[in-house]
Amino acid sequence: MRIDPSSSRILVTGGAGFLGRHVVQRLRQEGCRDLTVPRSADVDLRDPDATLDLMRQAAPDAVIHLAARVGGIAANRRLPGTFFHDNLMMGVNLMEAARRCRGGKIVLIGTICSYPRMTPVPFREEDLWNGYPEETNAPYGIAKKALLVMLDAYRREHGLSGIYLMPVNLYGPHDNFDPEDSHVIPGLIRRCVEARRAGVGSITCWGTGAATREFLYVEDCAEAIVRATTTYEAAEPMNLGSGREISIRDLAALVAGLTGYKGEILWDTGRPDGQPRRCLDTTRAAAALGWKACTPLEEGLRRTIDWYEKRA
Ligand SMILES: NC(=O)c1ccc[n+]([C@@H]2O[C@H](COP(=O)([O-])OP(=O)(O)OC[C@H]3O[C@@H](n4cnc5c(N)ncnc54)[C@H](OP(=O)(O)O)[C@@H]3O)[C@@H](O)[C@H]2O)c1
């Protein structure tokens, strides 16, 4: 189903969140005027009746489902049951409501955390089912992956229209900088900035620093999501990444340099590294969407640090 943002009614769940606000901004730039952005305080998507009411009232041509419980390794370890339950139930309720209301195209956002722990790099979409995910984020990754199965089942049995996109780790303005729940980049930025301001001689990071990750600037991701919403219609899931793999050790040095922190970076090797390597094959997105991430990591980090420094 092709969606023209300027003449379509679009529901964005989680549209006030980190990725959500960038997707909403992008939709507005593309002329979308009929947007519904519910807040969790008004509509709890874990509640099937509330979700059905929302779907009936919004009557959307497309639903971009960004509502989720997310966080870094610490949050995944502290709340594995919540991450499994909430992410699964929100997606289940949303698709069931769409089925009952004959709702529009569903755009589900998956995660790189769904890939098996030892997936060959770069991760290809075909490798998604070749093993169990990294233990630290398996409940989150499997809940998200189960929604891909449900989407496919509902497409075949009920004719539900939908697509499934899998972004790598995101970063950018409006990210979550909470020390308990943040992902690696906001966590590093916060610690480097605080240590620089306080004149602290060293900071300690989790793990060995040897694990690698790939990062996608949030505005690039929002552009890809909107483009996929408007043009992509296939059962196959799609990776969204920047194509650049970097070790956590090199990332920490980069963030320290860009924040002007000159102290030592120590590694707490008793803490988990998480998945050893992560980097996506983005051939499918390039071919199907004509999309390529355009913000280099250094530039995206500069913008994110600038945003944070002005608010912290
Ligand atoms: N951040 C990343 O690095 C990353 C990477 C890959 C994929 N993703 C995916 O991208 C999506 C957005 O992530 P994000 O980082 O933007 O997360 P986020 O900032 O935490 O935003 C998620 C939003 O979900 C809403 N929400 C949570 N529980 C809800 C509930 N029970 N009912 C209704 N709404 C609820 C919240 O809305 P309120 O503000 O109204 O409370 C929140 O703003 C998620 O699907 C995530 O899995 C994120």
The ligand as an SDF file (V2000), in Angstrom:
LIG
                    3D

 48 52  0  0  0  0  0  0  0  0999 V2000
   16.6450    4.1380   20.4230 N   0  0  0  0  0  0  0  0  0  0  0  0
   17.2590    3.2290   19.6700 C   0  0  0  0  0  0  0  0  0  0  0  0
   18.4970    3.1660   19.6110 O   0  0  0  0  0  0  0  0  0  0  0  0
   16.4420    2.2660   18.8460 C   0  0  0  0  0  0  0  0  0  0  0  0
   17.1220    1.3880   17.9830 C   0  0  0  0  0  0  0  0  0  0  0  0
   16.3790    0.4930   17.2200 C   0  0  0  0  0  0  0  0  0  0  0  0
   15.0170    0.4670   17.3220 C   0  0  0  0  0  0  0  0  0  0  0  0
   14.3800    1.3270   18.1710 N   0  0  0  0  0  0  0  0  0  0  0  0
   12.9320    1.2630   18.2450 C   0  0  0  0  0  0  0  0  0  0  0  0
   12.4270    2.5410   17.9320 O   0  0  0  0  0  0  0  0  0  0  0  0
   11.2070    2.7500   18.6310 C   0  0  0  0  0  0  0  0  0  0  0  0
   11.2680    4.0540   19.4070 C   0  0  0  0  0  0  0  0  0  0  0  0
   12.3220    3.9890   20.3540 O   0  0  0  0  0  0  0  0  0  0  0  0
   12.7990    5.2790   21.1610 P   0  0  0  0  0  0  0  0  0  0  0  0
   14.2370    5.1110   21.4320 O   0  0  0  0  0  0  0  0  0  0  0  0
   12.2960    6.4920   20.5040 O   0  0  0  0  0  0  0  0  0  0  0  0
   12.0240    5.0680   22.5470 O   0  0  0  0  0  0  0  0  0  0  0  0
   11.4620    6.1640   23.5800 P   0  0  0  0  0  0  0  0  0  0  0  0
   12.1420    7.4770   23.4450 O   0  0  0  0  0  0  0  0  0  0  0  0
   11.4590    5.5090   24.9100 O   0  0  0  0  0  0  0  0  0  0  0  0
    9.9580    6.3800   23.0930 O   0  0  0  0  0  0  0  0  0  0  0  0
    9.0250    5.3670   23.2210 C   0  0  0  0  0  0  0  0  0  0  0  0
    7.6850    5.9660   23.4660 C   0  0  0  0  0  0  0  0  0  0  0  0
    6.7970    4.8670   23.6850 O   0  0  0  0  0  0  0  0  0  0  0  0
    5.7250    5.3410   24.4330 C   0  0  0  0  0  0  0  0  0  0  0  0
    5.2100    4.2540   25.2690 N   0  0  0  0  0  0  0  0  0  0  0  0
    5.8760    3.4790   26.1600 C   0  0  0  0  0  0  0  0  0  0  0  0
    5.0550    2.6470   26.7790 N   0  0  0  0  0  0  0  0  0  0  0  0
    3.7950    2.9010   26.2860 C   0  0  0  0  0  0  0  0  0  0  0  0
    2.5190    2.3750   26.5460 C   0  0  0  0  0  0  0  0  0  0  0  0
    2.3280    1.4030   27.4640 N   0  0  0  0  0  0  0  0  0  0  0  0
    1.4730    2.8720   25.8520 N   0  0  0  0  0  0  0  0  0  0  0  0
    1.6360    3.8540   24.9420 C   0  0  0  0  0  0  0  0  0  0  0  0
    2.8380    4.3920   24.6450 N   0  0  0  0  0  0  0  0  0  0  0  0
    3.8980    3.9240   25.3220 C   0  0  0  0  0  0  0  0  0  0  0  0
    6.2210    6.4970   25.3030 C   0  0  0  0  0  0  0  0  0  0  0  0
    5.2740    7.5300   25.1640 O   0  0  0  0  0  0  0  0  0  0  0  0
    5.0650    8.7300   26.2180 P   0  0  0  0  0  0  0  0  0  0  0  0
    6.2170    9.6620   25.9800 O   0  0  0  0  0  0  0  0  0  0  0  0
    3.7600    9.3320   25.8470 O   0  0  0  0  0  0  0  0  0  0  0  0
    5.1040    8.1310   27.5960 O   0  0  0  0  0  0  0  0  0  0  0  0
    7.5850    6.8520   24.6970 C   0  0  0  0  0  0  0  0  0  0  0  0
    7.6860    8.2070   24.3330 O   0  0  0  0  0  0  0  0  0  0  0  0
   11.0050    1.5110   19.4990 C   0  0  0  0  0  0  0  0  0  0  0  0
   10.1720    0.6100   18.8350 O   0  0  0  0  0  0  0  0  0  0  0  0
   12.3930    0.9340   19.6140 C   0  0  0  0  0  0  0  0  0  0  0  0
   12.3730   -0.4430   19.8470 O   0  0  0  0  0  0  0  0  0  0  0  0
   15.0560    2.2340   18.9340 C   0  0  0  0  0  0  0  0  0  0  0  0
  1  2  1  0
  2  3  2  0
  2  4  1  0
  4  5  1  0
  4 48  2  0
  5  6  2  0
  6  7  1  0
  7  8  2  0
  8  9  1  0
  8 48  1  0
  9 10  1  0
  9 46  1  0
 10 11  1  0
 11 12  1  0
 11 44  1  0
 12 13  1  0
 13 14  1  0
 14 15  2  0
 14 16  1  0
 14 17  1  0
 17 18  1  0
 18 19  2  0
 18 20  1  0
 18 21  1  0
 21 22  1  0
 22 23  1  0
 23 24  1  0
 23 42  1  0
 24 25  1  0
 25 26  1  0
 25 36  1  0
 26 27  1  0
 26 35  1  0
 27 28  2  0
 28 29  1  0
 29 30  1  0
 29 35  2  0
 30 31  1  0
 30 32  2  0
 32 33  1  0
 33 34  2  0
 34 35  1  0
 36 37  1  0
 36 42  1  0
 37 38  1  0
 38 39  2  0
 38 40  1  0
 38 41  1  0
 42 43  1  0
 44 45  1  0
 44 46  1  0
 46 47  1  0
M  CHG  2   8   1  16  -1
M  END
$$$$
